[in-house]
Amino acid sequence: MSRPIVHEIVRLAWPVFVAQIAIMGNGVIDTVMAGRYGTLDLAGVGIGASIYVTLFVTLMGVLVALMPTAAQLYGARRYAEVGEEVRQSAWLAMWLAAIALVLLTHPGPLIALSKLTPEVDAKVRAYLDLIAWGVPAALLLRIFQGFSTAVSRPRAVMTLNLIGLALKVPLNWMFMYGKLGLPPLGGAGCALATSIIAWLTCGFAWAWCALEPGYRRYGVFARWSWPSARAQWQLVALGVPIGATFFVDVTAFTFMALFVARFGALWSGAHQIAANLAALCFMLPLAVGHASSVLVGQALGAREPARGRATATTGVLIGLACGLVIGSTIYLAAGEITPLYTSDSAVQAAAVRLLALVAVYHMFDAVQAVAANVVRAYKRAAVPMLIYGVALWGVGLGGGYLLGVAPVDLPGLPGPLGAYGFWLAATVGIALTAALMTVYLVRLGRAHAP
């Protein structure tokens, strides 16, 4: 691996990693504080957050189209065009925010399948109604994040996410418990705090863009731009398949959790531990993937495809190394990890069984995380969408149902494997994803060879 390339990837990746951990920290804080407030509020926050995250991540995925577009323009030194793409992305964010506002403030169809009690239903609706109003700011903040990362300035995003994390506990406390003369909102107070933080950090972000000399060359605020049909279509054509890919990725875990819930509280708890650890470990290769994608995009924009291929290869190898180290650690330390989540010895034992699979799952997940992000640098999104759909929904969820739930006799198996069967199928699915994405990335690199 080339040392300069490794250095560049690490330089861009570590602020992205810290920013992602800060985002996850907000969810942890909400869960802990809602759990201490009351069982109904915890359920309301958990279900409400699941609905919100599924919708928000999908819409956010559409806006990811800005990052490879801006990275290529940056590599080509077409800085004014970067600013125009940012303005056009802001318009797209407003269309997407309007969709989110309608769905979150009228969530009946989204929660109909849950068959909630009236008490929990009310909590979920209150949560969604308050968090909906932060979506426009959150999407605009994501544009700033994609823009800043694309032009190799990820530390600004890291700083803003850390500010938001620092505000979370005091704002949650104030709104949940009704401090300073405010009415107590319970779990819905977490949503209000999230929305306020989104608007504050969004304001800070774009003020930073306007005042920081390093951003002036892009002229984001140099002039007003109306929506351009051509620019909007280009962003949508690239962004919608990315958003669909994100939707498949998120819902694969959501549906797995719903199926595993059939096996009782013990296995549901064990699955939650496994899923949470897998998501936490995913943050490091995801950061490497973002950094590698940006550098490949910049190389392509500068018409240096050989450097792009070298960067892509280096990024995937770093992802593989991260996967091997972290996966091995999970496998060897599973017995020490599970007590950090629960004191229930039965849940610990069940979780240890699942973590053996999580260790293997993460090795493949790390590779596909980098490969998938680098593929986007080439502005290719349709094939990854199909790969994710077949591998994660078809092999992962479909195979999980056959192994875990379906009352059918499969050769060599004693019967339904329950939660273990779902994780086994998910591991096969993510391995297929990693293999296909890597092959596709290699073909793209060859196609762009001089």
Summary of the structure (lengths in Angstrom):
residues: 450
radius of gyration: 21.9
end to end distance: 21.6
largest distance: 67.6
contacts: 1670
relative contact order: 0.12
helix: 85%
strand: 0%
